[in-house]
Amino acid sequence: MGAPGRINYTIIGDAVNVGQRLEQLGKVVFAEGCETAILVSGATAAELGPEFHPAPAGRHRVKGRAGEIDVFSLGA
């Protein structure tokens, strides 16, 4: 992507889109009383190691997805 003489790194795809939507959702779900919210999808939470303890944050609709996705919070 980009002009031939310019190096431009871009990431695209469903995982990137869902990650961006979860970032925006964190501003809504944890609007007050939390400095930082780290949200992950159910698919990501299922792949985490035992040192992580994802807490359910509900099912949410995100733009670009037909239905709701499971959302989990890390360290909130």
C-alpha positions in Angstrom: 0.0 0.0 0.0 1.2 3.5 -0.7 3.6 5.1 -3.1 6.4 2.9 -4.5 9.2 5.1 -3.0 7.6 5.3 0.4 7.5 2.5 3.0 4.1 2.4 4.6 3.1 -0.4 7.1 -0.6 -1.0 7.4 -2.5 -3.8 9.2 -5.9 -4.7 8.0 -8.4 -7.5 8.7 -11.2 -8.6 11.0 -9.0 -8.9 14.1 -7.8 -5.3 13.7 -11.3 -4.0 13.2 -12.6 -5.9 16.3 -9.7 -4.6 18.3 -10.5 -1.0 17.4 -14.1 -1.4 18.2 -13.2 -2.9 21.6 -11.0 0.1 22.3 -14.0 2.4 21.6 -16.3 0.2 23.6 -14.0 0.6 26.6 -14.7 4.3 26.7 -18.4 3.5 27.1 -18.3 0.5 29.4 -15.8 2.0 31.8 -16.7 5.7 31.3 -16.3 6.5 35.0 -14.0 5.2 37.8 -11.4 3.5 35.7 -8.4 5.1 34.1 -7.6 2.2 31.7 -9.8 -0.5 30.4 -8.4 -3.5 28.5 -11.1 -5.3 26.7 -10.6 -8.5 24.7 -13.0 -10.6 22.6 -14.1 -14.1 23.8 -11.9 -15.6 21.2 -8.8 -13.8 22.6 -9.8 -14.6 26.2 -9.9 -18.3 25.3 -6.3 -18.2 24.1 -4.9 -16.4 27.2 -2.5 -18.2 29.6 -3.3 -19.1 33.2 -1.7 -15.9 34.5 -4.5 -13.8 33.0 -7.9 -13.7 34.7 -10.4 -12.2 32.2 -13.7 -11.0 33.8 -16.9 -11.1 31.7 -18.0 -7.7 30.5 -21.1 -8.9 28.8 -22.2 -9.4 25.2 -21.9 -6.3 23.0 -22.7 -5.4 19.4 -19.7 -3.9 17.5 -19.8 -2.3 14.1 -19.0 -4.7 11.3 -20.3 -7.8 13.0 -23.7 -9.3 12.4 -24.3 -10.3 16.0 -23.1 -9.6 19.5 -19.6 -10.8 20.7 -18.5 -11.9 24.1 -16.3 -9.2 25.7 -13.9 -9.7 28.7 -12.0 -7.2 30.8 -8.4 -7.6 31.9 -7.2 -6.1 35.1 -10.0 -3.6 35.6 
